[in-house]
Amino acid sequence: MHPGITANSIKTLQQIVGEPYVLQDTETLTTYGHDETENLLYLPAVVVKPRTAAEISAILKWCNREKIPVTPRGAGTGLSGGALPQLGGLLLSTERMNSILHIDEQNLQVTTEPGVITEVLQEAVKAKGLFYPPDPSSRGSCFIGGNIAENSGGPQTGK
């Protein structure tokens, strides 16, 4: 437990995102304390699952004020430890932020939230005759936000 995260802290976070989306049980902390990197486990003090950018902003303002470390996390499929909460603190999961907001066919641009599964995005643009080339081996479960954060590519990236 990070010393700055108290029962009052949990209540504050619950007010921001809702009670079901602030988790501290051992199983959840263990699940979110590792990714696919071998033999590494860093338990966060709390896992928070925001749905909106406004919620993330409120969480980050609070964490900054309280000096609580924050680790953002996508699907946890990475192999580099990029989503591991090495300093404990708050793990901010993007899994509820999973909408494709706009596919701009004319300018070949897509706007998504970070929790969109890569394969879902690939299928959505394919339906419009377009192609999204990054092809990580975990494309059926990894998130676009994590792909970008970790520079994840795969064999079709150069296509």
Secondary structure, DSSP 8 states (H G I E B T S, - for coil): --TT--HHHHHHHHHHH-GGGEE--HHHHHHHT--SSTT-----SEEE---SHHHHHHHHHHHHHHT--EEEESSS--SS-TT--TT-SEEEE-TT---EEEEETTTTEEEE-TT-BHHHHHHHHHTTT-------TTTTT-BHHHHHHHT---TTTT-
